[in-house]
Amino acid sequence: MTADRLDATFAALADPTRRAILARLATGEATVSELAAPFRMSQPAVSKHLKVLERAGLVTTGRDAQRRPRRIAPGPLKAAADWLDAYRRFWDANYRNLDALLDEMKARRKKPRKR
């Protein structure tokens, strides 16, 4: 994933309304009016959020007769998760090293001292 694409993904995910829209779309496709229903905002405001999500590649628009259902696009989310996973592995390794050091220190403390 390019840096620009990753930036767009994280920028889109930074807004709680957009994250809520994605959570709803994770359960299945929905129209703008269906997506706007749980929010205290107009359909045009929800449409603006959808445009941000679409530019980031997180949402696609289909066509079903008169309907234009939105669907979640998993590619950018997977790429962002993969990018974050490298840091998770880094921190997991550091915490394992810290745990080992603490265990070693505890073991030394329990041993009787020679005089």
N, C-alpha and C positions, 0 to 999 in steps of 0.2 A: 504494500500500500504506500502511495506517495505521501509525503509530509503534508501537502495541501489537502489531500483527501482525509487524512487522519485529523488535521486541524478542523475541517468542516464537520466531521463526525462528532468530535468532542464539543465543538461550539454548539451544534444542534442539541446534544445531550445535556448541555449546561442548564437548559430551561426546564423547570418542573412540569410545565404544561406539555411540552413536547415529549418528555419522558412518559407522561400519563397517556398521551396519544399513542405512543409506541406500545405501551403496555396493553392498551385496548386493542390495537391492531394485532398484537401477538395472539389474541383469541380468535381472530378472523377478520376478513375484510369489512370495511364500513364506509359509508358515504360521509360527506362533510357534515350534513345535518345530524347523522347518528353520532359522529365524533363530537359535535358541538353540544349535544344534549346535556352531558353532566357538568359542563362548565358554565360559569356566569360570564359568558362573552358571546359576542355576535358570531355568526357564521363567517363573515369576512375576516374577523380576527383569527379564527381557527384556520381559515384558509392561508393566512400569512404564516402561521406556524407550520402548516403542511408544506408550504413552498420551501421553507428552510430545511425541513426534513427531506424533501424531494431533491433539493440541490446537493444535500449531503449524501444522497443515494440511499437513504434509510427507508424511504417510502416510494412506492410506484403507484401510478394511476391506471386502472383498467377501464374497460368500456363494456357495459352490459345494457344494451338498448339505450334508454335515456339516463341510466345511472352511470356514475363514474366512481366506482368503489376504489378506495385506497387499500393497499396491501403493504405489509412490512417486507422490506428487502433485507435478508439476513447477512449479506456479504460484508457491508461496512461494519456491522456490529461484531462479526467474527474477527475481522481484521483488527479492530480496536481491542477486543478481548485477547487476541494473540499477542499484540504489542504489550498489553498490560501483564500478560503471563510471564514475560521475560523478567519483569521487575518482581513479580511474586516469587519466582524461583530464586532470584537474588536474595530477597529478604528471608525466604524460608531457609536458605543455606546459612545466612548470618545468624538467624535465631537458633538453628541446630548447633552451630559453633558456640554460641553463648550458653546454651543449655549444657553442652559438654564441659565447658569451662566451669560453670557453676557446680555441676556434679563433681568435678575434680576438686574444687575448692572445699565442698562439703565433706568429701571423703578424707581430705587432708586434715580437716578440723576434727574429725572423729577419731583419728589415730592418736594413741597416747604418745606424749612427747618423751623422748629419752633424756635422762639427766646425767 
